[in-house]
């Protein structure tokens, strides 16, 4: 697990985007797993800038989003279809046919979840999965106590998640209580994982993710068992890490090595 600590949210966003862009340059037909929420917005903004100013090409990229609320139409301002369109897709040259987001209005939810898994496998699997981090340590909508081997499925949202997401809706009562989400097992099959964490409210969850025991109580802790995980956090989110100075030291030495080889 590689831990990169940036000074602030802007630095985190640029670092996250550079990691994604680096993969796309090495593999133009990359399959990307994407996340929603407030944390990746800056990263998406930087990717849009790189597309416009540096010709970053999305024409051969395929994307799979982590999740979608149950019961919200695509055009709803709080649906994740709408979020992705506004923050990324309408600003880049990705074909509409290459974008995959769970259908929160599917008539047969079990079949929708099974077909989503089939689509991921049919694409050759996810090359890089982008993740945010819930305040209670969840990834996707895999709430505390979720199976660490779970697949794409319908989940009931925890009260903490509903509370955190209420700021995006007019009233707390408007927040959906259910969502379709990739499972923990699905996420762990990605060849590479990039997790972003920003702000002091994520500090405890980040400490549990990196330095705590692997536990279904903090589903993000399973990332300790993945062979290629990069965590990019800002100073506030990393403030509770016991080995923070060590992570910074390791990263500084990696940068020295890279400069020496350039």
PyMOL commands that set and color helices and strands:
alter all, ss='L'
color gray80, all
select helices_A, chain A and resi 9-26+41-54+80-87+89-91+96-98+109-122+159-168+172-174+184-188+200-211+219-225+244-261
alter helices_A, ss='H'
color red, helices_A
select strands_A, chain A and resi 2-6+31-34+62-65+67-69+99-100+128-131+153-156+178-181+192-197+229-234
alter strands_A, ss='S'
color yellow, strands_A
deselect
rebuild
show_as cartoon
